Amino acid sequence: MRANNDLMRKFGLMGTPGMVWRDGEGNIQVQAGMPRLSRLPQITGLPEQKQDNPALEKFR
């Protein structure tokens, strides 16, 4: 667990959620906090999913 915490700190992430990924060009990208739902397909490479949960409205 400490190794994970150390790695996240190296990317400037101090809490959750925090995401680190390589984009389509191979560059490392970092997202502190919850990204907009519209960005998730770009980040994960997965198709967009319908979201109708009112609790997620603030992330649209």
Biopython code that builds the backbone (N, CA, C, O; Angstrom):
import numpy as np
from Bio.PDB.StructureBuilder import StructureBuilder

atoms = [
    (1, "MET", "N", (0.823, -1.182, 0.000)),
    (1, "MET", "CA", (0.000, 0.000, 0.000)),
    (1, "MET", "C", (0.872, 1.253, 0.000)),
    (1, "MET", "O", (0.544, 2.237, -0.664)),
    (2, "ARG", "N", (1.954, 1.226, 0.722)),
    (2, "ARG", "CA", (2.833, 2.392, 0.755)),
    (2, "ARG", "C", (3.399, 2.697, -0.625)),
    (2, "ARG", "O", (3.524, 3.860, -1.009)),
    (3, "ALA", "N", (3.741, 1.644, -1.372)),
    (3, "ALA", "CA", (4.269, 1.848, -2.716)),
    (3, "ALA", "C", (3.235, 2.551, -3.603)),
    (3, "ALA", "O", (3.588, 3.426, -4.393)),
    (4, "ASN", "N", (1.969, 2.172, -3.474)),
    (4, "ASN", "CA", (0.909, 2.831, -4.231)),
    (4, "ASN", "C", (0.799, 4.297, -3.846)),
    (4, "ASN", "O", (0.694, 5.162, -4.715)),
    (5, "ASN", "N", (0.822, 4.581, -2.554)),
    (5, "ASN", "CA", (0.744, 5.962, -2.082)),
    (5, "ASN", "C", (1.927, 6.783, -2.584)),
    (5, "ASN", "O", (1.759, 7.926, -3.010)),
    (6, "ASP", "N", (3.112, 6.205, -2.535)),
    (6, "ASP", "CA", (4.304, 6.909, -3.016)),
    (6, "ASP", "C", (4.190, 7.208, -4.510)),
    (6, "ASP", "O", (4.528, 8.305, -4.955)),
    (7, "LEU", "N", (3.718, 6.238, -5.276)),
    (7, "LEU", "CA", (3.560, 6.430, -6.712)),
    (7, "LEU", "C", (2.551, 7.549, -7.008)),
    (7, "LEU", "O", (2.807, 8.405, -7.855)),
    (8, "MET", "N", (1.430, 7.544, -6.324)),
    (8, "MET", "CA", (0.420, 8.571, -6.555)),
    (8, "MET", "C", (0.963, 9.954, -6.183)),
    (8, "MET", "O", (0.681, 10.932, -6.876)),
    (9, "ARG", "N", (1.727, 10.045, -5.114)),
    (9, "ARG", "CA", (2.330, 11.332, -4.729)),
    (9, "ARG", "C", (3.288, 11.842, -5.802)),
    (9, "ARG", "O", (3.367, 13.046, -6.045)),
    (10, "LYS", "N", (4.016, 10.928, -6.444)),
    (10, "LYS", "CA", (4.932, 11.334, -7.513)),
    (10, "LYS", "C", (4.186, 12.010, -8.659)),
    (10, "LYS", "O", (4.744, 12.854, -9.361)),
    (11, "PHE", "N", (2.922, 11.632, -8.842)),
    (11, "PHE", "CA", (2.102, 12.252, -9.881)),
    (11, "PHE", "C", (1.304, 13.439, -9.347)),
    (11, "PHE", "O", (0.511, 14.027, -10.082)),
    (12, "GLY", "N", (1.504, 13.800, -8.076)),
    (12, "GLY", "CA", (0.810, 14.942, -7.502)),
    (12, "GLY", "C", (-0.592, 14.643, -7.033)),
    (12, "GLY", "O", (-1.381, 15.563, -6.817)),
    (13, "LEU", "N", (-0.920, 13.376, -6.870)),
    (13, "LEU", "CA", (-2.257, 12.975, -6.431)),
    (13, "LEU", "C", (-2.230, 12.689, -4.936)),
    (13, "LEU", "O", (-1.477, 11.834, -4.468)),
    (14, "MET", "N", (-3.053, 13.408, -4.201)),
    (14, "MET", "CA", (-3.059, 13.255, -2.740)),
    (14, "MET", "C", (-4.330, 12.602, -2.207)),
    (14, "MET", "O", (-4.441, 12.360, -1.005)),
    (15, "GLY", "N", (-5.276, 12.318, -3.072)),
    (15, "GLY", "CA", (-6.532, 11.717, -2.620)),
    (15, "GLY", "C", (-7.161, 10.918, -3.742)),
    (15, "GLY", "O", (-6.581, 10.734, -4.812)),
    (16, "THR", "N", (-8.355, 10.454, -3.465)),
    (16, "THR", "CA", (-9.079, 9.686, -4.467)),
    (16, "THR", "C", (-10.341, 10.437, -4.843)),
    (16, "THR", "O", (-10.882, 11.165, -4.011)),
    (17, "PRO", "N", (-10.821, 10.291, -6.046)),
    (17, "PRO", "CA", (-10.175, 9.498, -7.083)),
    (17, "PRO", "C", (-8.989, 10.212, -7.702)),
    (17, "PRO", "O", (-8.920, 11.441, -7.732)),
    (18, "GLY", "N", (-8.087, 9.435, -8.179)),
    (18, "GLY", "CA", (-6.945, 9.934, -8.937)),
    (18, "GLY", "C", (-6.639, 8.933, -10.026)),
    (18, "GLY", "O", (-6.616, 7.727, -9.776)),
    (19, "MET", "N", (-6.404, 9.420, -11.238)),
    (19, "MET", "CA", (-6.195, 8.521, -12.369)),
    (19, "MET", "C", (-4.901, 8.887, -13.088)),
    (19, "MET", "O", (-4.574, 10.062, -13.254)),
    (20, "VAL", "N", (-4.176, 7.860, -13.509)),
    (20, "VAL", "CA", (-2.972, 8.028, -14.313)),
    (20, "VAL", "C", (-3.101, 7.054, -15.478)),
    (20, "VAL", "O", (-3.369, 5.871, -15.268)),
    (21, "TRP", "N", (-2.910, 7.546, -16.717)),
    (21, "TRP", "CA", (-3.030, 6.699, -17.890)),
    (21, "TRP", "C", (-2.167, 7.245, -19.019)),
    (21, "TRP", "O", (-1.690, 8.379, -18.964)),
    (22, "ARG", "N", (-1.976, 6.430, -20.029)),
    (22, "ARG", "CA", (-1.296, 6.866, -21.246)),
    (22, "ARG", "C", (-2.365, 7.164, -22.296)),
    (22, "ARG", "O", (-3.284, 6.375, -22.517)),
    (23, "ASP", "N", (-2.219, 8.315, -22.930)),
    (23, "ASP", "CA", (-3.168, 8.680, -23.973)),
    (23, "ASP", "C", (-2.819, 7.975, -25.278)),
    (23, "ASP", "O", (-1.872, 7.190, -25.325)),
    (24, "GLY", "N", (-3.572, 8.248, -26.327)),
    (24, "GLY", "CA", (-3.378, 7.590, -27.604)),
    (24, "GLY", "C", (-2.015, 7.832, -28.222)),
    (24, "GLY", "O", (-1.578, 7.065, -29.080)),
    (25, "GLU", "N", (-1.341, 8.888, -27.795)),
    (25, "GLU", "CA", (0.004, 9.190, -28.305)),
    (25, "GLU", "C", (1.094, 8.648, -27.393)),
    (25, "GLU", "O", (2.279, 8.846, -27.661)),
    (26, "GLY", "N", (0.704, 7.960, -26.309)),
    (26, "GLY", "CA", (1.672, 7.379, -25.390)),
    (26, "GLY", "C", (2.126, 8.308, -24.278)),
    (26, "GLY", "O", (3.008, 7.954, -23.496)),
    (27, "ASN", "N", (1.532, 9.497, -24.197)),
    (27, "ASN", "CA", (1.901, 10.449, -23.150)),
    (27, "ASN", "C", (1.154, 10.127, -21.854)),
    (27, "ASN", "O", (-0.009, 9.726, -21.875)),
    (28, "ILE", "N", (1.837, 10.306, -20.742)),
    (28, "ILE", "CA", (1.207, 10.084, -19.442)),
    (28, "ILE", "C", (0.307, 11.262, -19.121)),
    (28, "ILE", "O", (0.709, 12.421, -19.227)),
    (29, "GLN", "N", (-0.928, 10.942, -18.725)),
    (29, "GLN", "CA", (-1.919, 11.937, -18.332)),
    (29, "GLN", "C", (-2.304, 11.677, -16.877)),
    (29, "GLN", "O", (-2.304, 10.536, -16.416)),
    (30, "VAL", "N", (-2.627, 12.744, -16.170)),
    (30, "VAL", "CA", (-2.997, 12.639, -14.753)),
    (30, "VAL", "C", (-4.298, 13.412, -14.537)),
    (30, "VAL", "O", (-4.461, 14.524, -15.040)),
    (31, "GLN", "N", (-5.203, 12.820, -13.800)),
    (31, "GLN", "CA", (-6.467, 13.477, -13.459)),
    (31, "GLN", "C", (-6.657, 13.362, -11.951)),
    (31, "GLN", "O", (-6.818, 12.264, -11.417)),
    (32, "ALA", "N", (-6.638, 14.493, -11.279)),
    (32, "ALA", "CA", (-6.939, 14.525, -9.845)),
    (32, "ALA", "C", (-8.426, 14.810, -9.709)),
    (32, "ALA", "O", (-8.937, 15.758, -10.307)),
    (33, "GLY", "N", (-9.109, 14.008, -8.941)),
    (33, "GLY", "CA", (-10.546, 14.189, -8.776)),
    (33, "GLY", "C", (-11.318, 13.469, -9.870)),
    (33, "GLY", "O", (-10.745, 12.886, -10.791)),
    (34, "MET", "N", (-12.613, 13.527, -9.741)),
    (34, "MET", "CA", (-13.494, 12.846, -10.685)),
    (34, "MET", "C", (-13.543, 13.616, -12.002)),
    (34, "MET", "O", (-13.877, 14.801, -12.013)),
    (35, "PRO", "N", (-13.211, 12.952, -13.115)),
    (35, "PRO", "CA", (-13.323, 13.633, -14.411)),
    (35, "PRO", "C", (-14.784, 13.751, -14.816)),
    (35, "PRO", "O", (-15.642, 13.043, -14.288)),
    (36, "ARG", "N", (-15.059, 14.636, -15.744)),
    (36, "ARG", "CA", (-16.395, 14.717, -16.321)),
    (36, "ARG", "C", (-16.724, 13.369, -16.955)),
    (36, "ARG", "O", (-15.850, 12.719, -17.529)),
    (37, "LEU", "N", (-17.967, 12.956, -16.851)),
    (37, "LEU", "CA", (-18.373, 11.669, -17.412)),
    (37, "LEU", "C", (-18.090, 11.596, -18.910)),
    (37, "LEU", "O", (-17.791, 10.524, -19.435)),
    (38, "SER", "N", (-18.182, 12.712, -19.584)),
    (38, "SER", "CA", (-17.934, 12.728, -21.021)),
    (38, "SER", "C", (-16.479, 12.413, -21.367)),
    (38, "SER", "O", (-16.185, 12.041, -22.503)),
    (39, "ARG", "N", (-15.576, 12.556, -20.416)),
    (39, "ARG", "CA", (-14.149, 12.262, -20.665)),
    (39, "ARG", "C", (-13.798, 10.795, -20.427)),
    (39, "ARG", "O", (-12.761, 10.328, -20.897)),
    (40, "LEU", "N", (-14.635, 10.069, -19.712)),
    (40, "LEU", "CA", (-14.295, 8.688, -19.360)),
    (40, "LEU", "C", (-14.039, 7.792, -20.573)),
    (40, "LEU", "O", (-13.092, 7.007, -20.535)),
    (41, "PRO", "N", (-14.829, 7.867, -21.644)),
    (41, "PRO", "CA", (-14.497, 7.023, -22.799)),
    (41, "PRO", "C", (-13.124, 7.343, -23.383)),
    (41, "PRO", "O", (-12.403, 6.435, -23.797)),
    (42, "GLN", "N", (-12.762, 8.599, -23.419)),
    (42, "GLN", "CA", (-11.445, 9.002, -23.925)),
    (42, "GLN", "C", (-10.335, 8.458, -23.023)),
    (42, "GLN", "O", (-9.305, 7.994, -23.512)),
    (43, "ILE", "N", (-10.544, 8.515, -21.721)),
    (43, "ILE", "CA", (-9.537, 8.065, -20.756)),
    (43, "ILE", "C", (-9.409, 6.543, -20.772)),
    (43, "ILE", "O", (-8.300, 6.008, -20.792)),
    (44, "THR", "N", (-10.551, 5.850, -20.764)),
    (44, "THR", "CA", (-10.527, 4.390, -20.614)),
    (44, "THR", "C", (-10.493, 3.625, -21.923)),
    (44, "THR", "O", (-10.109, 2.456, -21.954)),
    (45, "GLY", "N", (-10.900, 4.286, -23.019)),
    (45, "GLY", "CA", (-10.996, 3.582, -24.289)),
    (45, "GLY", "C", (-12.252, 2.733, -24.401)),
    (45, "GLY", "O", (-12.406, 1.974, -25.358)),
    (46, "LEU", "N", (-13.147, 2.853, -23.435)),
    (46, "LEU", "CA", (-14.402, 2.100, -23.436)),
    (46, "LEU", "C", (-15.514, 2.952, -24.040)),
    (46, "LEU", "O", (-15.425, 4.179, -24.020)),
    (47, "PRO", "N", (-16.560, 2.324, -24.578)),
    (47, "PRO", "CA", (-17.655, 3.111, -25.138)),
    (47, "PRO", "C", (-18.406, 3.882, -24.041)),
    (47, "PRO", "O", (-18.452, 3.467, -22.883)),
    (48, "GLU", "N", (-18.989, 5.009, -24.444)),
    (48, "GLU", "CA", (-19.774, 5.801, -23.507)),
    (48, "GLU", "C", (-20.985, 4.987, -23.048)),
    (48, "GLU", "O", (-21.599, 4.263, -23.832)),
    (49, "GLN", "N", (-21.308, 5.122, -21.780)),
    (49, "GLN", "CA", (-22.445, 4.406, -21.214)),
    (49, "GLN", "C", (-23.493, 5.399, -20.750)),
    (49, "GLN", "O", (-23.170, 6.477, -20.251)),
    (50, "LYS", "N", (-24.736, 5.026, -20.917)),
    (50, "LYS", "CA", (-25.830, 5.875, -20.471)),
    (50, "LYS", "C", (-25.782, 5.986, -18.951)),
    (50, "LYS", "O", (-25.669, 4.983, -18.246)),
    (51, "GLN", "N", (-25.868, 7.214, -18.459)),
    (51, "GLN", "CA", (-25.862, 7.467, -17.023)),
    (51, "GLN", "C", (-27.131, 8.229, -16.677)),
    (51, "GLN", "O", (-27.311, 9.370, -17.103)),
    (52, "ASP", "N", (-27.999, 7.608, -15.915)),
    (52, "ASP", "CA", (-29.226, 8.287, -15.511)),
    (52, "ASP", "C", (-29.362, 8.384, -13.989)),
    (52, "ASP", "O", (-30.441, 8.659, -13.464)),
    (53, "ASN", "N", (-28.267, 8.156, -13.307)),
    (53, "ASN", "CA", (-28.267, 8.253, -11.847)),
    (53, "ASN", "C", (-28.183, 9.721, -11.454)),
    (53, "ASN", "O", (-27.212, 10.389, -11.811)),
    (54, "PRO", "N", (-29.173, 10.247, -10.729)),
    (54, "PRO", "CA", (-29.152, 11.666, -10.349)),
    (54, "PRO", "C", (-27.927, 12.058, -9.522)),
    (54, "PRO", "O", (-27.513, 13.217, -9.556)),
    (55, "ALA", "N", (-27.350, 11.131, -8.791)),
    (55, "ALA", "CA", (-26.177, 11.436, -7.970)),
    (55, "ALA", "C", (-24.964, 11.784, -8.830)),
    (55, "ALA", "O", (-24.025, 12.416, -8.346)),
    (56, "LEU", "N", (-24.974, 11.378, -10.100)),
    (56, "LEU", "CA", (-23.851, 11.659, -10.999)),
    (56, "LEU", "C", (-24.045, 12.924, -11.810)),
    (56, "LEU", "O", (-23.172, 13.295, -12.594)),
    (57, "GLU", "N", (-25.165, 13.585, -11.637)),
    (57, "GLU", "CA", (-25.469, 14.780, -12.422)),
    (57, "GLU", "C", (-24.388, 15.846, -12.319)),
    (57, "GLU", "O", (-24.101, 16.525, -13.305)),
    (58, "LYS", "N", (-23.793, 16.004, -11.163)),
    (58, "LYS", "CA", (-22.760, 17.041, -10.991)),
    (58, "LYS", "C", (-21.476, 16.741, -11.767)),
    (58, "LYS", "O", (-20.611, 17.609, -11.881)),
    (59, "PHE", "N", (-21.341, 15.533, -12.296)),
    (59, "PHE", "CA", (-20.144, 15.165, -13.048)),
    (59, "PHE", "C", (-20.358, 15.202, -14.555)),
    (59, "PHE", "O", (-19.455, 14.849, -15.314)),
    (60, "ARG", "N", (-21.528, 15.620, -14.996)),
    (60, "ARG", "CA", (-21.819, 15.680, -16.453)),
    (60, "ARG", "C", (-21.052, 16.786, -17.113)),
    (60, "ARG", "O", (-21.171, 16.984, -18.322)),
]
sb = StructureBuilder()
sb.init_structure("model")
sb.init_model(0)
sb.init_chain("A")
sb.init_seg("    ")
for serial, (resi, resn, name, xyz) in enumerate(atoms, 1):
    if name == "N":
        sb.init_residue(resn, " ", resi, " ")
    sb.init_atom(name, np.array(xyz, "f"), 0.0, 1.0, " ", f" {name:<3s}", serial, name[0])
structure = sb.get_structure()
